[in-house]
Every structure is written in structure tokens, then in C-alpha cells.
Amino acid sequence: MTDHSLNDANNTKTHTSDTDHTVPTIAIIGGGLTGLLTATLLERAFNQQGDKPAARASLPQITVFEKSRSVGRLATRYRTDESTAKNWQWAFGAQFFTAKSTEFSQFIKPWLATGMLQPWCAQVVDLVPANDNHQSSIVTKKEQWDTIHARYISTPKMTSWGRALADDLQLTTLEFKTRVAPLERQSNNSQNDSPDKKTELFDENGNSLGWFDWVICTAPNGQAVELMADSGFNKQAKITEPQMQACYTLMLGWNDVEQLPKTLNRNATPVWDVAYMTDSILDRIFIEHHKPMHNNLLPSVTIHARNDWSQAHVDDDIETIKAQLMQAAQQALDWDKDTAPSQSDCHRWRYAATVNSTKTNKELGILVDNNHQWIVSGDWCGQGNIESCYHMAAETVKVITSALS
């Protein structure tokens, strides 16, 4: 059960007497997977204290503030065809994720059991687009993903798992369309009646969002820098150590499989689901309607541009970018006027890939300011993937539960 409206609990004093247990109040800035997993693991950690009245009295009040309308990272976009009522569907954020660690593998088991998470055993190829030296694309087998080293997707949409995580939260309030203002150096301890180390957060219009014992920022590091810039956060310089690069995503759709270009046709040799690009501004191509439990989709293809190219053009006009990506996609997929896509869209991700700039290439890990009780976290603190969201959330929960024990 998730309460989607901000209750008055965050603005209410929870210290009623010296013998009462303090109810910890925790703010999580960002409703992406790191934020949702942090809330999930916090709830589990506190619920493990048992059903004793004293334990129940100290269960935390957690609030997640998300600036968009829904949970993030596992993003899905779709359009419905009026004549068939079928959808084109594109996983235009993360296409899949891995679970290499024992801890994360155990964590996702319940959703694998229900079928919401599915292994994707894709046929993978290398693709060289058509150019002056050869008139058609060159496709060669690369590998097949298997269940031993599985890549997982969420069904029926990539957003489904994130929404399931949100719906399963019991102690957490989710506040969508709420943009938290940058933290200020004097934002904590600015009122005589505020307990030590509590922080008052505000939205972008200056309205109070409540007082919190712990504030966890899970935004991309470019946004985290701005949120913490004038706060006195003692690890501010470390936020910029990992570099994040952009990614443009092109989404294409066809009205019918019979209208697909030969490169995408099931009769093509070899048959493929994922293509790694060579000699192109494109990086990878994913065939959406080949994924598990996606058979009812209209032909849909998601294409990610190279991160370095995307970063170099991150502020370019989006329509200009789309035109360049369409040209590159046509060279790769060999369509003509009869096999051209009927649907096209383009999305810009400003913070998509993590490049660790440290000499050792070691993961940064979460950044903790114990004096303020602030934590800066995110997948960019790890390897920049979805599994890193889980591990950074676990690190955060360990810090907070240790401090409150």
C-alpha cells in the first residue's frame, strides 16, 4: 500500500517524551530505481525488528520525492493503433539488466517466480551499415544470451517492475511532480524547536516539505551537484568524480511485419534480436516484438546512439538529432519508401552512462555526511547499471540502520 499524498506526519514532532521511541523520518530525493530500492530495503530492515510494540513505534516514516509523474529508469513508451487496438512499445531507457551478485539474484527471485521479470535469451549480432563500399548491411552472428548469464526484462512493460516496487511499499509516501529545491547551508537547525541534525526540505516554490532526520539524494550526479552545491555537504567534490554521458534513443514502428525491411524480417539470415553496431553513430538496436511476452506488439524497434556521440551533441536541436539518427538507422536497416517505418520518435537522456574517471577505476560508493545525516547515492556511485541501484541502496540502508541502532 502506497500513500501518494503528503501526510502531516513529516511536519509533526515525534519526540513526545524521553522514554518514547523516536520515529525516524527519512526523505529520498528521486523516485528512480535507486530511490525505490532504498525505500524497499529500509522497510525490510526495520520490519525485521519484529512485531513488538516498541519496534512498531520506531518504524520509519519514509517520503520519496520524484519530480516526474511516475517512477523512473525502467521507461516505456507506447502508441496504440486505432484500427487494430494493438500497441507499438519501446523500452527507451534501460533495455535489460543483469543480476551477477548473489544478493541481487536472491532479491529478484519473487518477481521471477511471478513472471513479471523474464530472462531474455536474445540472438545477438554485429551489424555494419551499408556504405559506399557495400550496398547493403553486413550482419554476422555474435552470441546468444542464455539463462546462465541472464539479461532480464520486466513484463509486460519495463515500467511494470518499478511500479510493483512502489505499490509494495508500506511505510513510504510517494510524492510525484515534486521538485526539491537545492539544500541550503542553514536549512538544518534553523529553528529553535528543531531537534539536532534534522533538515527541512523545500520545493521549488519555497513550500516546506517537512523536517527529516536523514536526507538521501539519488539523483544523477549532474543534478546532485546542483542540489547540494550550497549546502555544506562535506563530500561535494567527490560527486563529480564519475562522469556521466548522454544517450539519444530513436524509436521506430511499422504497421505490419510484412512491411519490415529485409534486415528485420524473420526470414533474414541470421535471425537476430539485438545488434551491436560498427562504423555508425548508433550503438545498439533492439527488436522489441521479439522479447518474451511481447508477441502481441506491432513491429517496434528501439535504437540507442553511441554515448560519446550523444554527449558531443547533447544540446543540439532534438529534431536535427532525430534526422541524423533516422539517416543512420536507414543505412543500418536498409529500408526504402515501401518499408520505411510509420512511427518514429526520439528521446534525449542527459545522464545515461557512467564513466569512472578515477585512476583506479574503482567504484565511488555512496557519499555520507554524518554531521548533517545526508547521503548522496545512485547507480553512478557504482557501475552505472540497475544492479548498482540495488547495491547502493543496500549500502545506504546499512549506514542508516547502524546509526539508528
Helices and strands as residue ranges (DSSP letters): G 8-11, E 25-29, H 33-47, H 53-57, E 61-65, E 77-80, E 87-90, H 102-114, E 117-119, E 123-128, E 138-144, E 152-154, H 159-168, E 172-175, E 199-202, E 208-212, E 214-217, H 221-228, G 236-240, E 242-253, G 257-259, G 262-264, E 274-277, E 282-287, G 288-290, E 300-305, H 307-312, H 318-333, E 343-356, E 367-369, E 374-376, G 379-381, H 386-404
